[in-house]
Amino acid sequence: MSGLPGAGTSPGLGEASDLKFPLGAKFREPLTEARFQRLFGDAEQAPELLAEPRSSRLCRQWRRLASACSGPGAWRLLRARLPPLRWLPRYRWRAWLLGDAVAGVTVGIVHVPQGMAFALLTSVPPVFGLYTSFFPVLIYTLLGTGRHLSTGTFAVLSLMTGSAVERLVPEPLGGNLSGIEREQLDVQRVGSAAALAFGSGALMTLAAVLTALPRSSPAELTISALSLALLVPVKELNVRFRDKLPTPIPGEIVMVLLASVLCFTSSLDTRYNVQIVGLLPGGFPQPHLPDLAELPRILADSLPIALVTFAVSASLASIYADKYSYTIDSNQELLAHGISNLISSFFSCFPNSATLATTSLLVDAGGNTQLAGLFSCIVVLSVLLWLGPFFYYLPKAVLACINISSMRQMFFQMQELPQLWRISRMDFAVWMVTWVAVVILSVDLGLAVGVVFSMMTVVCRTQRVQCLALGLAEGTELYRPLEESHKLLKVPGLCILRYPTPLYFGTRGQFRRILEWHLGLGEGRKETPKLDGPPDAVAEPVRVVVLDCSGITFADAAGAREVVQLARRCRDAGIHLLLAQCNASVLGTLTQAGLLDRVTPEQLFVSVQDAAAHALERLEPTGPKTCTVWV
């Protein structure tokens, strides 16, 4: 079957004798537009369509556009942008409501201490962590498509944001600030954090921790040690007995209550100068536009924050969507998280994203839909409106320990390296390069280095093409590897090749060397890489070559020119070149590069079987009709 109209007519299906085509591969007549109309439709309608006035076509297009803007079209758009309109009417109230309520309340309880703790990582007062645990969750409930996704404060984003905030609004060198000066500093830092959320933002330096250690309070160090002694075992129990526990043990809440009571009864804040959370302002802040004058200064930090936010959130949503057999809309997810950060910044929130810890907690607690986020918001709202004074005596050291215990899983990922080494050493190399770059440089620069290195590995792997020799099994149209089958057929002078990778500037050299090796167009085999296959497969000069382009998903100008040069060299060497299974994009690129100046439309085929049948017909006088396929 020729790939283009105008190919020469050949015998139809069943017209060729088995003697001529013993493999059963018939050279079918090309299905041109005229033949299609003759077989399946009214051929007289085509001239009428072509003769349709331009004004009529414009009117028809206008009616199509108008119908898209009709009431049903607007409703479809509204349902696409507001997912609750799709899933809420199908909500199974009896089966799902209790699970969503329990999961939402459980996650909301965790959001309270975690939000305040991550606010310290962001270098803003704790109450802004509660804001960030409320508004983004509420917005994602209305816009997100991940049924099991839990959004809110995220340790990595908080670190990245805190690094930028401290650089933009540094603390005075003296460090002794009055209450008014501290309040002004917090206001400036909140503005910078909100601007980072608006633009979409970890800088860890172990050195800063070690430098601050001599200035630490012994009482706060003691509180931190005791807090970690409680939180770490509880975290480990929740991980080890996840399937047996009806709901995870709320270690953070227990620690917050115990520390608050201890600090209040012992007056640790006044006697030992222990820093406490203090008064949490009730209600919500007045919405205001963030300081957009900061945008030029924070754009460099906004880009990695936006990338990390979407990468983490989309990955988590996809994992749980596959696990529970539903689909997510990646474009809607990008829109949901973008609007969530954008609107939340008006309420002094810092950047947020989905988190693995709270998402796993939500699923383990029985969450089924986005409605669980609404119950989580109710818990945070109750703290903001009524329960805030109960956290007045909460030591900030406890919040710091919550941060450490929440980030411990990041360090435990090192345990997965041996398994990653066994599965894919290339992925292991990407992990190590990214980790080293983040530790030595910073999170944003380290992520950039990791992305560039990962892209380089992809480019390098596309240039290392593994050529596998296949043969056509006798009496079938199936191709088998040579080492798997003993009855493989071949034709002297015929070679069928498949190039299994995109053809672009980075792979054009490898493409040229492989074709030269098989067709004998190069300087010799000794200077080319050794490929799989029998040594006598190309011993006889090749007269016809079939290039299977099904593996070439795209081609650029450099790759297309390489194919044109191959066609010229084959013609000069007396080799008949046939191209099969070129997709429309690749064929268009090859045509623009001048391929049809070197080959005729009759040399383009839709399938390898048709191209092989044409080759067998051309090689008929040379021997039996069998062939070898190289892939």
N, C-alpha and C positions, 0 to 999 in steps of 0.2 A: 504493500500500500504506500504509494508515494505521499510525501508530506505536503506537497504543493500542487495546486491545480495545474494542469498542463502536462503532467507526466504521461509518458507513453502508456497506451492501453496494453494490458497483459491478459493472459488467460484468467478467467474468473475462477471462483472457488469450485473445485471438483473437475475443472477442465483439463488440468495437467495430469499426465500419467504418473503412476507410482514409480515407473522406471526412471523418469526424468527427475522426480523429486521423492526419493525413497524415504526421506525423513518426515514426510507429511506436511512440509512447510510450503504452502501454496502462495503464488505471487498474485495477490488479489488486485482487482481493478480499483483504481483510486476513486474515493467517494467524493466527487466534486459537488459544488452547489447545485449545478444543473441536474446531476444524477440523483442527488438527494430529493430535489423537488419532483423529479420524475417518479421516484419510488415511494416517497412518503407524503408528498403534498402536491398542491396545484401549481404547476410551473408557470401558469399564466398570471399568477398573482404577483410574481417578482417584478415584471415591468411596471405594473401599476404602482407598486411601492416606490420604485425608483423614480417614477414620473410624478410623485406627489409634490405639489407646490410647496415652496419653502414656508410660505405663510401658514399653510395647514400644519406643517410640522411644528412651527413655533407655537401655534395655538394649542396643539396637543401637549407640548412640553409645558406650556403655561397652565393647562388644566391639571396636569400631573403635579406641578408644584403647588397649585391652589388646593388640590385634594390633600396634599401632605400638611398644609396649614389649616385644615378643617378641624372641627371639634374632635373627631376620633384621632386625628393625628396629634393634636395637642394633648389629648389624654394619654396616648402612648408615650409621648415625650415626658409628661409629668410622672407616669409610672416608672419610667426608666431612671429619672433623676431622684425620685422619692421612693426607695425600695419598700418602706412600710405599706404603701398602697398595693404592693404585690403580695407580701407575705402575711400581712395582718389579717386580711379576709380569710386566709387559709389556716389561721392559727388554731391549733388544737388546744383549747382552753383547759379541758380536764386533764389532758395528758402532759401538757408542757408548763402550765402556769406555776405549779408548785415548784418544779425544778428551777425555772427561771427566777422565781422569787428567792429561793434559798441560795442559789448561786450568786445572784445579784447582791444580796445582803452580805454574803460571805466575802465577795470581792470588795464590796464597799467598805467593810470593816478593815480589810487589809489596805485599802487606798488611803485611809486616814493617817496611820503612822508612816506609811511608805511615802505618801505625798509630802508630808512635812519633812521627812528625812531627805528626800531627793531635792527638796527646795534648798537645803543647805549645800548640796553639791552644786546647785545652780548659783549659789552666793546671793540668795534672796531670802527674806523672812519666811518662816514655815507656812504662814497662812496662804501664801501664793501657791504652794504645793497643793493645798486643798482646792483652790480655784482651778488649778490645772487638772485635778482629779474629778472635777464636776463638769465644766463647760465642754471640753473635748469629748468626754464620754457621752454626754447628752447629744451633741451634734452628730457623732458617729452613729448613735442609735437611729437617728433620722435619715442618715445618708449612706451608711455602710452596707455592704452586701455580705460580709463575713458573719455568719450566724453565731460562731463561737469565739469571735475575736474580742479581746478586752484591751481597751486603749487607756492611756493615762500617762503618768510620769514614768520615764524610762531612764535607767542609770546611765547608760552610755550617752544619751542625748543630754542628760543633766550635766554630766562631766564636760561635754563639748561646749554646752552653753555657759557653764560656770567659768571655763577657761577664757572664753571670749569676753564675758562680763567683767572678769577681774582685769583683763587687759585694757578694756575700754574705760572702766571706772575703777582705777586702782585705789587701794586703801592707803591713807597717808602713812608716811614712814614711822611717825611716832607711835601710832596705834592707839593712843589714849584719846578717845573721842567722847565728847559730851553727848547727852541724850539727843539733843537737837541735831548735832552734827552726824550722829549715827543714823538718825531718821532721814536726814537729807541724803546720806550715802546710800541707804537702802532704796530711797525713791529713785535715785539715778540708776542704780543697778537693776531695779525692776523695769525701768524704762528701756534699758539696753537689752534685758532678757526678752521683753515683749517685742522689741524691734527684731530680735533674732527669730522669734516665732512668726512675726509678720513676714519677714523675708525668707524664712526657713533658711548646728549648730550643734577625745576626752583628754583633756590634757591631764595625764597623771605624771607626775614626777615624784617618784620615791624620794628625790632629794628634798622636796618641800616638806614632806612628812618628817624626815629625819632632822631637818633644820628646826622645825617647830617643836620637836619632842622635848628639848630642855626647858621650854617655856610652858609645858603642860602642867596642869594642876594634879597633884597626887590623888586628890579625891575623885577627879574626873577619870583618871586612869583606872582607879579602882572600880568605879561604876562601869567603865567600858569593859574591863575584864570580866566582871560578874555578868554583864549583859551578854557578852559573847559566849560565856559558859552556859547560858540558858538558851540563847537563840540558835547556836550552831547545832547542838544535839536535837533540838526540836525540828530544825530544817531537815536533818538527816533522817529522823523518824518519819517525817512526812514523805520524803522521797522513797525510802525503803518499803514503807507499808501503805503506799498510795492506794493500792487495790483493796486493802482490808479496812482502811479507815472510812467511816461514813462521810466525814468531812475533815479536811486538814486541821491540825492543832493550831489555833491562833496564837502562836508564840509571841508575835509582835504586840498584839493587844495586851496579853498578860504582862509582858515586860513593861509596856507603857504604864499600865495601872500600878504595878508594883513600884516602879521608879518614882511615879508621881506621889504616891502615898509616902514612900520613904523620904523623899525630899521635903515634903510638907511637914511631916512629923519631926524631922531632924534639923530643919532649917539649914539644909546644906548650901542653899544659895547665899545666905548671909554669913554663916560661920566659916565655910570653906571656899567661898567665891566660885561656886558651881554655876555655870551658865544654864539658864532655864529658858523655856520657850516664851514665857510671859503671856501677856494678854493677847488673845486672838481676836481681832476685830470682828464683830458680829455683822451678818449680812454680806452683801456683795459690794465690790468697789464700783464707783461710778464709771460707766463705759466711756472711754476716750480713745482717740486715735493715737497710736504709738508715735514716738518721736521719729518721724520719717527722715529727719536730718541725719540720723545715725545709719541709714541704709547704705550709703556709699562705703562706710567704714566696716559694715558687717556682712557685705555681700560675699566676701571670701569665706566667711564662716557659715553663711546661710546655705551655700551649695552642698557641702558635705552633710549638713544636718538634713536637708531635704532628701538627699540620696539615701542616707541611713534610715530615715523615717519610712520612706516608701519601700525600700528593700526589705526591712524587717517586717513591716506590716503586711505587705503583699505575700511574702514567703509564709508567714504564719497563717494568713487567711487561706492560702492554697493548700497547705498541709492539712488543715482541719476540714476544708471542703472536700478534698480527696478521701479523707478518712470517713466522712459521714455522707458521701455520695451526693453532693450538690455542687453547683458551679458559682463562681464569683465573677463579677465584672471588673476587670483590672482597671479600666478607664474610670469607672464609677468609684473604685477604691482610691485612685489618685485624686479624684475630685473631692471625695469625702474627707480625706486627710488634709488636703490643701485648705478646704473651707474650714475644717476644724481648727487648724492652726491660725488661720486668718481671723476668724471671728473671735476665737479665744484670746488673741492678742489684744483685742479691745477691752478685755476685762483683766489685763495685767497678768496673763498666763504665759508661761515659758513653753518652749517646744515640747511636743508630746508625740507618742506613737504607740503602736501595739507592743505589748510586752509578753514574753514567754511565760514568766512566772504567774501573772494574773490570768492569762489565757488558760494555762493548765489548771489553775485553781478553779476557774469558772466551769471548765469541762468536767473536772472531777466532782464538783459540787452539784452537777446535774443540769447545767445550763443548756438550753436548746436553741434559743433565738436571741436576736438583738434586744429583746424586751428585758433581758437580765441587766443590761446597762442602765435601764431606767430605775430599777430597784437599787442599783449601786449608787446612782445619783441621789436617791432619797436618803441613803445613809450619810453621804458626804454633806448633803444639804442640812440634815439635822445637826451635824457638828457645827456647820457655819452659822446656823441660826440660834441654837440653844446650848449645845454641849461644849462650846469652845472654852468657857472658863474652867472646865475640869482639867484642861491640859496646861494650865498656867504654870504649875510646878514641875512640868516634865523636863528633865535634864536633856540638853542638846547632845550630850555624849551618848545617850540611848539612841537618839536618831542616827548618829554617826555609826553606831554598831548595827543598826538595821540596814544601813547602806552596805556595810562590809558583808553582812550575812546574805544580803540579796545578790551581791556580786560574786559570791564564792563560786557559783556555778560557772562563771566565766573562766575562772582559773582551773576548775575541774575538767574543762574541755581538753586540757593537755592530756588527759587519760585516753582520749579518743585517737591520739596521734598514731599509736601502733596499728590500730585497725585501719586508719586512713592510709597509712603506708602500704598495707597489704592490698587495699582496694585500688588505689590510684596514687602512684608516686608523684604524678604531676600535680594533683590536688594537694598532696602533702607539701610540695614545694611552694605552692601558692599560699598555703596557710602559714608556713614558716616565714616566707618573705614579708607577708603582710604584718605578722606579729612583730618581727624584728623592727620593721619600719615604724610601726606605731610606738613601740617602746623607745626607740632611739630618737625619732623625730617628734611626731605628735599624731593625734588620732586622724585629723583631716589629711595631713601629708602622708601618713602611713596608709590610709585607705586609698589615696590617689596612687601611691606606689603599687599597692596590691592590685588595683584595677588595671594599671598599665602592664604589670607583669603577667596578669591573667590573660589579657588580650594578646600579649606576645606569645604565650604558650599555645593559644589557639592558632595563631599564624604559623608557628613552627610545626604544629601537628598537621596542618593542612598541606605542608610541603613534604611530609614524610608519608607518601602514598604507599600503601601495602598492595602490591599487585598479586592477585591470586589467579592461578591458571584453572580455567573451567573447561569442561568438555561437554558436548551434546550427547546425552545418553541415546543409544541406538533405539530407534522405534518410538521415541518420545520427543517432546519439545522442552524437556527439563535440562537445565544446566547443572552439572555436579562438579565439585572440586576433583582434581585429578587423583588425589590420594584417597578419595572415598569410593571411586568407581573404577572398575576394570574394563568396562566395555564403553570406551569413549571414542568417538569418531572424528576424523580430521580429513581435510582436503589439502593437498599440496598447493602452495601458492596463495592460500586464503588465511587471513588473520583477522580475528574479531577482538576488538579492544574496548574496554570500558574504563573511563577515567572517573574515579569516584570522589571527586572533590571539586569545589568551585574553581573556576579558571580566572585568575586575576594576576596582577603584577607580581605577587609574591609566589605564585605557583607556576608561572609560565616557563621558568627554567626547568623545573622538574618535569613538566609536561613535555617539553621538547626532548629531554634526555630519554624519557620512557619511549616515546614514539620512535626516536632514532634507533634505540636498542632493538626494538621489535621489527622495524622495517628495514634495518640495515642502511640507514641514511647517515649515520654518524661516522666518526673516525674509527670506531672499533669498540668491541664490548669490554675490553680490558680496562678502559678508562671510565666505564659507567658502572653504577651500582648493580650488584648481582640481584636479580629478581627471581621469584619463585617460578618454577615451571621446568619441563623437560628440556635438556640442551638441544634436542633436535627439532623443537617446535618451530623454530624460525631458520632451520638449516637451509631449506630451499628458498630461493628468492621469492618474495611476496609479490603477487600480481594484483590482488584485490585486498583492500583493508576496509573493514566496517568499524567505524568509531561510534560506540554506543555512548550517547551524551546524556543518558538519564541521570547520572550522578552529578552532572554539572548544573547546580542549582542557579548559578548566575555567572556572568562573565563581564569583565570590564574591557576597556579599549585595548589594553596591552594583551590580555588573553585572547580577544577576538582577532587581533592582528597575528597572533601566533598560529591560530587555526588557518587563517588565510595563507600565511607562509607555508604551513604544512601542506595545504592543497596545492600550492605552486610547486613545492619540492616533489610531491608525489607525482604530479603531472610530468615534471621533467624527468623523473626516474622511471616512468612508464607504469606507475602503480595507480590503479583505479580506486579512488577514495569515495566511500559511501558514508553518509552521516545518518544516524537513527536516533529517534526519541529526543530531539531537541525541544525544550519547552519554548513557549512563545517569546519569553523575555530574551533567552539566549539566542534564539534564531533571529530576533530583531536586531540584537547587538552585532551578530555575525554579518547580517545583511548590510547594516550600516558601514561595517568595516570593509565591505567589498567582496564578501564571500562568493556572491553570484557571478562575479567576474572570473572566478577560478573554477567553479563547479556549475553544473546545470541543475534545474529543479528536479530532474529525473534521478539525481544522486542523493536526494533527501527523502528519508523514509520515516514513517510513524513508528514502526516496530522493528526490532532486530530480526525477527523471523522473516519479514518481507525483504529486508536488506540482504539477509543470508541467502534467501531463495534467488534473488536477483544475481548475487555473486556466484551461486552454483550454476545458474544458467550461463553466465559469462565464462565460467571455467569448465564447462561441460566436456570439451575434448581432452582435458588433461587427466581425468581419472574418475574414480568413484565419487559419488556425491555424499561426502561426509565432511565434517568441519570441526575445527578446534576453536574454542571460545576462550579468550584471555580477558580477565576482569581485574 
